[in-house]
Amino acid sequence: MRNIQVSELDRRAVEDQEVEIVERKGLGHPDSICDGIAEAVSRGLSQLYLDRVGKVLHYNTDETQLVAGRAAPAFGGGETLDPIYVLIVGRATKTYELEDGTELTFPVERTALESARAYLEANLPELELGSDLILDVDLGEGSGDLQDVFGEDGAQVPMANDTSFGVGHAPLTETERIVLDAERELNGPFGADHPEIGQDIKIMGKREGDTIDITVAAAMVDTYVDDIDDYREATERVETFVTELATDYTDREVSVEVNTADDLDEGSIYLTTTGTSAEQGDDGSVGRGNRANGLITPNRPMSMEATSGKNPVNHIGKIYNLLSTDIAEAVVEEADGIRDLQVRLLSQIGRPIDEPHVADAQVVTEEGVDVDDIESEATAIIDDRLANVTDVTRRVIEGDLSTF
């Protein structure tokens, strides 16, 4: 019997709180670059081990670091003076002995570099590897202890690697949805049509009562900006787009400002050569940005764990943060009458990951609905998700779950 608790949350729903703050660091933010590389390397190593021995061996790549470079942006195209430096740091299993005594050696550092390069080429097109950014890797030797792979018939559920916890919440508030989807759209379809918008897009949302203020920091790429008028028009396009997007989510009053530190008269603007502030003094680290649900939400409980780059088989800092978010979304979708739900999963080292020390769900219900009305349904959903916890591992390796 799993220890699942469902109770009333002893505070107001976030939508009812007077002030709400939400942040997202976009794909090109230095911290997100580190998250993206670390997770790409993680998936690459997992696939390497699965291909060679049929199971995921011990590794972690969640200490990747970025040292900022130096650039001289200019209208029509500037240049990189000192390249950005990224060091992929962690541990990986480099040798493994089969049952027949054969010892395998894995090309872990080559795999890490190939995975990182592929990620950067796909997501930061203005960065030229080798000149704008230098990749380095230093993976120490990891443990070769046997681990039962997810998904095999009769496979045991992995044991938790740590006594730690993960947290998740649902549904997203209007402000959260605006911040999350605005960055994804700017770095998606909108950005594809407007290459002057770099990938380093940071969005901060503040709701005060029924007024939502959105502050966008969007790095502009100098190659596609001819002069100050071009730059002004580019920021105005971003402002219009985010304002229109926000109206799809809320009837509240919305105000959007873009690149508020600009001084157009003095020519002090957010112009870059590569589309990221990492070219000009802004360092980065894994886990210093978005949480597992893609947001930074000080109105909510949050885990300080770095999700990206951790081993997806038994590392609680990864699995429980992703799983708690998945559970929260599933309960809200399937059980009626919930306004706000937060889920906390606590592991105990050495205990099966499908049997947390406690799975705690706290809810704010709609008027006329008691916690007792939804407790049994919520408990059943939580129990089902925990019973299938290894699905998280599979979805992470396949790239179906984002970690930042």
BELWOCOR-V701733 format. One record per pair of residues at least 12 apart in sequence whose ideal C-beta (glycine too) atoms are under 6 Angstrom apart, sorted by the first residue. I is the first residue (numbers start at 0). J is the second residue. Records with the same first field share a line. If there is no record, write none. Layout:
I: J + J
This chain:
1: 354 + 382 + 385
2: 357
3: 358 + 378 + 381
4: 359
5: 360 + 374 + 377 + 378
6: 361
7: 370
8: 361 + 362 + 363
12: 338 + 339 + 363
13: 172 + 298
14: 172
18: 207
19: 174 + 206 + 298
20: 205 + 297
21: 174 + 175 + 178 + 204 + 294 + 296
22: 203 + 295
23: 178 + 179 + 182 + 202 + 294
24: 201 + 288 + 289
25: 182 + 186 + 200
26: 122 + 186 + 198
27: 123 + 197 + 198 + 199 + 274 + 275
28: 199 + 201
29: 65 + 277 + 281 + 282 + 283
30: 283 + 287 + 288
31: 288
32: 65 + 283
33: 63 + 65 + 283 + 284 + 285
34: 285 + 307 + 403
35: 118
36: 63 + 115 + 118
37: 60 + 61 + 63 + 285 + 307 + 308
38: 307 + 308 + 402
39: 114 + 118
40: 60 + 87 + 111 + 114 + 115
41: 60 + 308
42: 396
43: 110 + 114
44: 58 + 91 + 110
45: 396
47: 110
52: 95
54: 148
55: 148 + 312
56: 92
57: 92 + 141 + 142
58: 90 + 91 + 141 + 310
59: 89 + 90 + 309 + 310
60: 89 + 308
61: 285 + 305 + 308 + 309
62: 88 + 89
63: 87 + 88 + 285
64: 86 + 284
65: 85 + 277 + 282 + 283
66: 84 + 282
67: 277 + 280 + 281 + 282
68: 81 + 82 + 83 + 278
69: 81
70: 272 + 278 + 279
72: 221 + 270 + 271 + 272
73: 221
74: 224 + 225 + 226
75: 225
76: 221 + 222
77: 221 + 272
79: 131 + 272
82: 131 + 132 + 133
83: 132 + 277
84: 133
85: 134
86: 135
87: 111 + 136
88: 137
89: 138
90: 139 + 141
91: 107 + 138 + 141
92: 141 + 143
93: 105 + 107 + 140
95: 143
107: 138
108: 136 + 138
111: 136
112: 134 + 136
115: 134
116: 128
123: 198
125: 220 + 273 + 274
126: 273
131: 273
146: 312
149: 389 + 392 + 393
150: 393
156: 351 + 353
157: 312 + 313 + 352
158: 349
159: 315 + 346 + 348 + 350 + 352
160: 313 + 314
161: 315 + 348
162: 347 + 348
163: 315 + 316 + 346
164: 345
165: 302 + 319 + 320 + 323 + 344
166: 300 + 302 + 323 + 343
167: 323 + 324 + 327 + 342
168: 299 + 327 + 341
169: 327 + 328 + 331 + 340
170: 331
173: 248 + 249
174: 204 + 206 + 211
175: 294
176: 248
177: 245 + 248
178: 202 + 204
179: 293 + 294
181: 202 + 241 + 244
182: 200 + 202
185: 200
186: 198 + 200
189: 240
194: 223
195: 219 + 220 + 223 + 224 + 233
196: 217
197: 218 + 220 + 271 + 274
198: 274
199: 218 + 275 + 276
200: 217
201: 216
202: 215
209: 251
210: 252
211: 251 + 253
212: 254
213: 241 + 255
214: 256
215: 237 + 257
217: 237
218: 269 + 271 + 274
219: 233 + 270
220: 274
221: 270 + 272
230: 268
234: 257 + 258
237: 257
238: 255 + 257
241: 255
242: 255
285: 305 + 307 + 308
286: 305
289: 403
291: 306 + 320 + 321 + 324 + 402
292: 324
302: 320
304: 316
306: 320 + 402
307: 402 + 403
311: 392 + 395
312: 392
315: 346
318: 391
319: 344
321: 391 + 400
322: 391
323: 342 + 344
326: 342 + 381 + 384
327: 340 + 342
329: 380
330: 377 + 380
333: 380
334: 373 + 376 + 377
336: 364 + 365 + 368 + 373
337: 362
338: 363 + 365
339: 363
340: 362
341: 361
342: 360
343: 359
344: 358
345: 357
352: 388
353: 385 + 386 + 388
358: 381
360: 377
